[in-house]
């Protein structure tokens, strides 16, 4: 009888050891799934483990990590807080909380969590770097651009601007720019702000004031400037962008601008523009689709009579007063985007993209590649087919651009590139430089 009791005891003791080891083995298996990027399977396994052992803090902390990987930041924080309640505080726990708070745009809370992680582990360089990068990213930034950095006809431009993101729900920008876009030159002052009413959806207000001038050169454009050219243009724009579900975003913008005319500075037009975009992430997640629509109520150059228009017209006819008649222009375009690891590619087809009937259609393409964590490159191409009513009816224009961005230092980003512009009138080329300096001030 004693022998039987001993055998039973040994069997029960062995079974208890096996049961104790099994969750640990399952924990390690879940970590392997996370490392392999199989987050759904990891979440499923952890749900079972937590159900079997609801007092195990390690399961909750690991579930928080999985939620972070899946972009479920609020759920991640709930699991981290449960782990903290069961087992107290540790540096990795606070770093996970900080990551979730940052994605929820709770930047100051995130900074506090990183600081707590550092207090618990003063030698944790990862936490120190993350905290420093957060302060630099959200503090005051100085931005400067020179050359022709946009994939358009700009041959010479410069811009200086400020960015500040020290508020949890706001991004603020302001600056000045000058552009020589071949057919005209333009000075612009601007200010805009983004209010994020949830972590990924926002309201935007943009204010700008533009001042145009035109080269009086018959070889560039005849006539130039044309009789309907603008002089000064104040602009107010409102935009809302909202993610309805994880795979579908809609954007709606309204713009009002009230230009005066180059040949009659006392006359004004009241212009309205509405634009929309639908962005869809397909079941094959790297593939995204875009549909764009825009509608513009703008003075009709064929019907609007401008006082003084004869200043540059062969007929020499001058209108006695300005009479603004409007036309409605629209476009409906689409695009395809592909994001695969370090590669991003996009192609867009846009008819009448300037909403002035000058282009029949345009194709805009871009290809980006991340060579290292510090160096990325991009190729851009623009093809414009002029419309039958354009000065350059039936002709085409092309823009080829290559650019490189180098993260020289956590505080400094440098950019450089080259652009070749093939126009119906001539061919041009230009280089460009950009500098972003992150001061970290104000956060």
URKA-V900520 format. One line per field, one symbol per residue. phi: phi as a letter, one per 20 degrees, with the letter a starting at -180 (. if undefined). A space follows every 10 residues. Layout:
# URKA-V900520
phi: ???
This chain:
# URKA-V900520
phi: .fffffffff ffffffffff efffffgfff fffffeneff ffffffgfff ffbfdeffff fffffffffe mefffffgff fffffecndb gfffffffff fffemeffff ffffffffff cgefffffff fffffffeff cdcccbocee fbefdbbbbc bccccfdgdc cccbacbcbd dmeadbdbdb bbbddefbgc dbdccccbcd cdbcfebgfe adfbfffdfe ddbfcccdbc ccefcgdccc cccccdccfd egebfeecdd dcccccbddc efgegfecdc cccbccdbge fecfddgnff gcdgfmfcff beceddcddb bccbbccccc ledcbbccdc flfelcmfdf bccdcbcdbe fbfdcccbdc bccddfefef gdgneccccd bcbcdcefbg ecddcbabcd dddfeadcbb dbcbbcdefm fnd
